[in-house]
Amino acid sequence: MRMMMKFTVPVEKGNAAFKDGTLAKTVEGLMSKMKPEAAYFTTSNGMRGGMIFFDMKDPSEVVEYCEPLMLNVNAAVEFVPVMTGDDLHKGFTKVE
């Protein structure tokens, strides 16, 4: 299932993790493991953040992908199922 993993990193912990390289190592490690379809990094409510779009093959991947962010940079993490336009169209045809 296509998912969006959205995360935010608190400013103080993010600053320390940026300075000691933990932030880059954590995000780069996840990107390598997840092989996302797309990833965007931004700010959210004044904190560092990002959205990573990927295919979740098994629900156990939630633990594998969120724990590094939570443990290493104290991130808040959300998982949201998402669709492409084609997925939406397919859903419409099933409802009609």
Backbone as CSV, one residue per row, in Angstrom:
resi,resn,N_x,N_y,N_z,CA_x,CA_y,CA_z,C_x,C_y,C_z
1,MET,0.839,-1.169,0.000,0.000,0.000,0.000,0.890,1.240,0.000
2,ARG,0.523,2.206,-0.813,1.275,3.456,-0.864,0.985,4.253,0.405
3,MET,2.034,4.697,1.066,1.911,5.431,2.326,2.715,6.719,2.275
4,MET,2.282,7.654,3.107,3.072,8.852,3.363,3.500,8.783,4.825
5,MET,4.794,8.883,5.060,5.295,9.000,6.417,5.657,10.465,6.610
6,LYS,4.972,11.114,7.539,5.205,12.529,7.822,5.890,12.613,9.180
7,PHE,6.930,13.434,9.264,7.614,13.551,10.549,8.016,14.990,10.834
8,THR,8.113,15.312,12.123,8.643,16.601,12.569,9.662,16.340,13.669
9,VAL,10.677,17.162,13.688,11.773,17.032,14.653,11.799,18.282,15.528
10,PRO,11.706,18.140,16.854,11.763,19.303,17.741,13.044,20.110,17.520
11,VAL,12.948,21.418,17.652,14.054,22.318,17.313,15.337,22.008,18.088
12,GLU,15.274,21.920,19.404,16.505,21.704,20.186,17.181,20.388,19.840
13,LYS,16.418,19.318,19.804,16.986,18.013,19.459,17.472,18.021,18.017
14,GLY,16.726,18.665,17.129,17.121,18.773,15.726,18.420,19.544,15.557
15,ASN,18.582,20.622,16.317,19.821,21.396,16.241,21.021,20.549,16.655
16,ALA,20.876,19.844,17.765,21.972,18.990,18.246,22.257,17.870,17.244
17,ALA,21.191,17.258,16.711,21.358,16.157,15.755,21.956,16.650,14.436
18,PHE,21.626,17.871,14.046,22.213,18.456,12.844,23.712,18.659,13.043
19,LYS,24.073,19.230,14.187,25.480,19.543,14.472,26.347,18.297,14.594
20,ASP,25.814,17.215,15.188,26.657,16.026,15.379,26.519,14.993,14.251
21,GLY,25.682,15.311,13.241,25.552,14.432,12.079,24.486,13.352,12.203
22,THR,23.846,13.254,13.367,22.830,12.226,13.582,21.624,12.412,12.667
23,LEU,21.213,13.650,12.443,20.050,13.916,11.602,20.288,13.421,10.181
24,ALA,21.398,13.796,9.598,21.710,13.371,8.227,21.836,11.846,8.149
25,LYS,22.532,11.259,9.096,22.727,9.806,9.087,21.394,9.078,9.205
26,THR,20.503,9.559,10.056,19.202,8.925,10.254,18.349,9.017,8.998
27,VAL,18.244,10.220,8.427,17.406,10.414,7.239,17.989,9.668,6.039
28,GLU,19.289,9.743,5.848,19.910,9.039,4.719,19.763,7.527,4.861
29,GLY,19.855,7.016,6.074,19.668,5.586,6.310,18.249,5.147,5.977
30,LEU,17.274,5.957,6.383,15.885,5.637,6.059,15.636,5.676,4.560
31,MET,16.150,6.689,3.895,15.952,6.814,2.448,16.540,5.598,1.736
32,SER,17.670,5.159,2.183,18.322,3.997,1.578,17.488,2.730,1.789
33,LYS,16.928,2.589,2.972,16.150,1.399,3.308,14.757,1.422,2.677
34,MET,14.121,2.582,2.681,12.737,2.697,2.206,12.621,2.739,0.684
35,LYS,13.644,3.257,0.019,13.600,3.437,-1.434,12.285,4.122,-1.843
36,PRO,12.064,5.355,-1.371,10.783,6.016,-1.585,10.526,6.411,-3.035
37,GLU,9.238,6.518,-3.337,8.783,7.036,-4.629,9.109,8.522,-4.716
38,ALA,8.971,9.227,-3.592,9.273,10.658,-3.509,9.517,11.003,-2.049
39,ALA,10.268,12.060,-1.826,10.503,12.556,-0.471,10.665,14.072,-0.539
40,TYR,10.051,14.748,0.410,10.109,16.208,0.475,10.435,16.605,1.900
41,PHE,11.312,17.568,2.041,11.735,18.029,3.354,11.428,19.511,3.455
42,THR,10.900,19.903,4.626,10.394,21.253,4.786,10.387,21.611,6.263
43,THR,9.712,22.683,6.588,9.456,23.004,7.987,7.973,22.795,8.244
44,SER,7.652,22.479,9.485,6.260,22.284,9.877,6.099,22.811,11.294
45,ASN,5.252,23.804,11.453,5.055,24.427,12.768,6.377,24.866,13.399
46,GLY,7.262,25.400,12.596,8.539,25.904,13.096,9.589,24.843,13.372
47,MET,9.317,23.597,12.997,10.264,22.508,13.222,10.702,21.918,11.894
48,ARG,11.836,21.235,11.892,12.256,20.495,10.707,11.249,19.373,10.464
49,GLY,11.022,19.065,9.192,10.068,18.007,8.913,10.229,17.442,7.526
50,GLY,9.429,16.440,7.240,9.470,15.838,5.926,8.286,14.929,5.689
51,MET,8.106,14.586,4.413,7.084,13.642,3.980,7.759,12.685,3.022
52,ILE,7.654,11.412,3.326,8.279,10.381,2.504,7.169,9.468,1.984
53,PHE,7.091,9.311,0.658,6.067,8.495,0.014,6.710,7.187,-0.435
54,PHE,6.127,6.068,0.012,6.739,4.768,-0.251,5.675,3.680,-0.275
55,ASP,6.046,2.511,-0.734,5.152,1.362,-0.769,5.388,0.519,0.475
56,MET,4.362,0.398,1.316,4.464,-0.426,2.520,3.972,-1.831,2.179
57,LYS,4.874,-2.778,2.279,4.539,-4.157,1.944,3.966,-4.918,3.136
58,ASP,4.360,-4.530,4.345,3.926,-5.231,5.546,3.783,-4.219,6.685
59,PRO,2.742,-4.334,7.503,2.546,-3.380,8.598,3.718,-3.303,9.579
60,SER,4.516,-4.347,9.668,5.662,-4.327,10.585,6.691,-3.269,10.193
61,GLU,6.624,-2.795,8.958,7.551,-1.752,8.512,7.357,-0.445,9.286
62,VAL,6.191,-0.263,9.899,5.967,0.931,10.712,7.056,1.040,11.768
63,VAL,7.321,-0.045,12.449,8.343,-0.048,13.500,9.722,0.218,12.896
64,GLU,10.033,-0.468,11.833,11.339,-0.357,11.183,11.637,1.070,10.720
65,TYR,10.600,1.784,10.267,10.813,3.112,9.706,10.650,4.247,10.716
66,CYS,9.776,4.092,11.700,9.584,5.212,12.625,10.565,5.208,13.795
67,GLU,10.981,4.042,14.244,11.848,3.992,15.428,13.168,4.752,15.264
68,PRO,13.863,4.659,14.129,15.097,5.447,14.014,14.858,6.951,14.192
69,LEU,13.761,7.454,13.640,13.453,8.880,13.787,13.094,9.224,15.228
70,MET,12.308,8.368,15.852,11.912,8.629,17.238,13.102,8.530,18.192
71,LEU,13.881,7.475,18.043,15.005,7.256,18.958,16.161,8.229,18.732
72,ASN,16.493,8.503,17.481,17.685,9.306,17.179,17.450,10.806,17.221
73,VAL,16.245,11.258,16.847,16.024,12.711,16.775,14.725,13.153,17.450
74,ASN,14.118,12.249,18.237,12.908,12.570,18.998,11.761,13.056,18.108
75,ALA,11.657,12.510,16.903,10.654,12.953,15.945,9.261,12.443,16.290
76,ALA,8.265,13.236,15.926,6.874,12.788,15.909,6.633,12.245,14.507
77,VAL,6.035,11.059,14.412,5.886,10.384,13.117,4.427,9.979,12.909
78,GLU,3.931,10.197,11.694,2.581,9.773,11.306,2.666,8.978,10.013
79,PHE,1.808,7.977,9.885,1.674,7.222,8.633,0.258,7.431,8.108
80,VAL,0.158,7.777,6.820,-1.138,8.043,6.197,-1.194,7.306,4.868
81,PRO,-2.235,6.480,4.637,-2.371,5.867,3.312,-2.702,6.952,2.291
82,VAL,-2.099,6.870,1.111,-2.331,7.859,0.059,-2.589,7.156,-1.266
83,MET,-3.192,7.898,-2.208,-3.523,7.351,-3.520,-2.990,8.251,-4.618
84,THR,-2.751,7.658,-5.770,-2.476,8.422,-6.975,-3.820,8.744,-7.624
85,GLY,-3.800,9.539,-8.686,-5.018,9.803,-9.437,-5.620,8.528,-10.001
86,ASP,-4.776,7.631,-10.472,-5.263,6.340,-10.994,-5.945,5.516,-9.904
87,ASP,-5.372,5.515,-8.700,-5.987,4.797,-7.581,-7.362,5.378,-7.267
88,LEU,-7.458,6.698,-7.273,-8.723,7.362,-6.993,-9.768,6.997,-8.039
89,HIS,-9.379,7.024,-9.292,-10.283,6.652,-10.380,-10.773,5.209,-10.223
90,LYS,-9.868,4.317,-9.880,-10.235,2.916,-9.663,-11.261,2.798,-8.536
91,GLY,-11.047,3.576,-7.469,-11.998,3.589,-6.362,-13.362,4.102,-6.795
92,PHE,-13.375,5.161,-7.602,-14.649,5.701,-8.100,-15.419,4.656,-8.897
93,THR,-14.711,3.911,-9.745,-15.395,2.930,-10.574,-15.982,1.793,-9.731
94,LYS,-15.375,1.508,-8.605,-15.909,0.448,-7.721,-17.161,0.903,-6.992
95,VAL,-17.261,2.204,-6.740,-18.406,2.736,-6.013,-19.602,2.915,-6.946
96,GLU,-19.344,3.223,-8.208,-20.430,3.478,-9.158,-21.191,2.266,-9.387
